[in-house]
Amino acid sequence: MAKRKLSLPVRIFIGMFLGILTGLCFLGSPEFTTQYIKPFGTIYINLLKFLVVPVVLFSITDGVVSLKDLRRVGSVGIRTFVYYIFTTAVAVIIGLALANAFVGAFPRLETSGAEYAATSSNVMDVIVGIFPSNALQPMVTSDMLPVIVIALFAGAGILSAGEKGEKIAELVNCMSEVVMKIMMMIIQITPIGVFCLMCNVVAVNGPSIVGSLAIVIGVAYLGYLLHVVLVYGFSVRFLSGMSPITFSGDWLPP
């Protein structure tokens, strides 16, 4: 019989567990993990970060091009913008609510003494900032709203170019597929990244940090669950007319 491969979540858990055990072995010499193990975890984080912009840019542009109708781009763009703002606002509210509810359970971390002053801006400044004067700057800083605007305009331009835009449309579609394949490659090395990062964290901070991290991760997953149930459940129900339970049953594995 063919050997059954372990699922990715199981491999991530194994990587985290082995990282904790290895970190305990280096409690007396965390310099080794910091210099030779943590960098591989940093590489994994960097790989995820550098793919965020390409995934958003090409997937949204390809989605706009797939509409095949330039007249629908405006309404889709407005809906995308409103939906993004709405989901982001709800995510912030959930995060703040959980952070305040469990503030006593979180570990207290000492800062280096640096002070940060809160800044504010009016609504018009935020709206102006969504439309960048430099197409590359939002991609460098991973500013998602301007990237979405760039993708919408790129898709609209491809559609309006007619026959000449078809070649670019095919290229965008291919790039979207390539980027997603790269993303899946990086996701597959998540257990290694988790192992390296967890190993260094435990070696530097000691075994007590494991309990603190467990609390933080538990609260974070509670926030994810609330966001999925409230935001995505609401979206499925009112945007598609389908019951969230039925929708979940369609894609959940048997």
N, C-alpha and C positions, 0 to 999 in steps of 0.2 A: 504494500500500500504506500502511496505517495505521502511523504511527510507533510503535515499541516503546518504552514508558516504561522508564526505568532503575529497577531494583529499589531498595528502601530501603537495604540494606547498601551498594550501590554509591554511592548518593547520600551516605550518611554518610561513606564513605571519601573521596569527592571533597570534602565539606565539611571534613574533617579536613586534607586535603592543602592546600586553599586557605587554611585557617586558619593552617597553618604558614608558607606563603609570605607571607601578609599580615603575620603576626607578625614575620617577618624584616625586612619593610619598615619596621616601627616600633621597631626595636631601640634607636634613639637617643631615642625619645620614647614610652615605655610609658604615660605619663600619659594619652595620648589613648585607647588601647585600654582602660585601666582605667576611664575615665570614660564612654566613649561606646560601646564594643563589649561589654565584659564584662557590663554590666547586662542585655543581651538574653540572654546565656547564663544569668545568674542567674534571669531570668524563666522560662526553660525548665525549670531545675531546680525552681523553686518550683511550676510547673504540675504536674510529675510528683509532687512531694511531696503536694500538696493532694488528689490523686486516690487516693492509696494507701488511705486510710481508707474513702472511699466505695465503692471497688471491693471491698474485703474485706467491709465491712458488708453491702452489698446482695447481693453474689453468694452469700455464705454463708447469709444470711437467705432468699433465694430458693431456694437448694438445700434448706434445711430444709423450707420450705413445700411444695416439690415432692414430698416424701416422702409427703404425704397421710395420714400415720399418726403420731399423737402418741407412740405407744409406741416407735417407732423412733428418736425424737429423742435419747433418753438414750444409747443405744448409739452412735449416730452422733457425738454430741458427745464422748463419751469417746474414740472412735477418732480423731476429728479432733485432739483435744488431744494424745493420745499420738503421733500421726503428726507433728504440728507440732514437738513436743519432740524426737522422734527425728531428724527431718531437720535441725533447727536444730543439734543436738549434732554430727551428722556434718559439717555444713558448717563448724562452728567447728573441729573436729578437722582437717579437710582444710586449712582456711586456716592454722592454726597450723603444721601439718606443712610446707606449702609455704613459709611465711614463714621458718621455721628452715632449710629446705633451701637457699633462695636468699638468705639474709640477706646474704651477701657481695656479691651482684650488685645489691642495691638501693642507690640513691643515699642518702647520708647528709645529712639535713636538720638544720640548726641550729634550736633552739627559742629562744623569747624569754626563757627562764630560768624559766618557770612550772613548778612541780612539782605532780604529781598523786599523791595517796595512794590506794592500792588499798583498796577496801572490800569487805566480804563480808557475807552474810546467810545465815541458816539456811533450810532447806527450807520450813519452815512459813511464814516471812515471804514467801517467793516464792509459795506457794500462796494465801495471804491476798491478796497483791497482784493475783492474777489476777481476783479478784472485786471490782470497783471500787465505792466508795461514791458515786461521782458518775459518771453515764453519759456526761457530756460530756468529763470530764478525759482519759480514754484517747484520745479522738478528737483532742483538742488536742495531746497529746504523741505521737501516733501509736504508742501502746503496743499492739502487735498482739494479744497474748494476751487482755487484757480486751476488746478490740474483738470478737474471736471469740466470747467468752462472751456479750457483749451480743447479737451476731447470733443465737446459738443460742437464747437466751431469747426474743428477738423472734420468731423463727420458731415456737418452741413456743407462744408466746402467741397468734400469729395462727391457728395450727391449733386451739388450744383454744377460741378465740372462735367457732368454727363459722361460721354464715352471715354474722355481722357481720365476721368476720375476712377474708372473701373479698374485700371491697373493698380492704382493706389489702394483701392478698396480690397483687392485681392491680397496685396502686400500686408495691409493692416490685419486682415483675417488670418493670414499665415503667421504674422508676428504674435497675434493674440494666442494662437495655438502653441507656438514655440515658448512663449513666456509661461503659459500654464504648465507645460511639460517641465520647464526648468523649476517652477515652483514645486511640483511634485517630487522632483529629484532632491530638492533641499529639504522638503518635509520628511523624506525618508531617512535623513541623517539627524533628525531631531533627537533620538535617544543618545547619540554621541554628544550633541551640544548640551543636553540636559546633564549628562554625566560629568562633563568638564566643568560646567558652571556650578553644579551642586557640590562637586568635590572641593573646589576652591572656597566656596562659601562656608562649608563645614570646617575646613582646615583653618580658615582665618578666624571665624567667629565661635567655634566650639560647638559641641553637640546640642547646646540649649537653643541654638538658632533654628533647629529642625522643627521644634514645637511652634516657634513664632511664625516660621514660614508656612506651616500647616494651617495656622489660623488665618493668615493672609490669603492663602490659596482657597481655603474654604469659603471665606467671605466673597472673594472674587468670583468663584463659581456660583455662589448664590446670586450675585448680581447678574451673571450671564444668564442664569435660569430665568430670573425675573424679566430680563430684557427679551429673551426669546418668547416667553409666554405672553407678556404684555404687548410688546411692540410688533413682533413678527406674527403673533396670533391675531392681533388687531388688523395688521396689513393683509394677511391672508383672507380674513373674514370680510373686510370691507372693500378691498381692491379686486378680489377675484370672486367673491360670493361663496367661497368654499369654506366648509367647516375646518377649523384648525386641526381637529382630531382626525378628520378624514385625510387632510393634507399630510399630516404626520404619518398616518398609516400607509400612505403611498410610497414614501421614501425610506421608512424605517426597515431594517433588515428583518426577515422572518425569524 
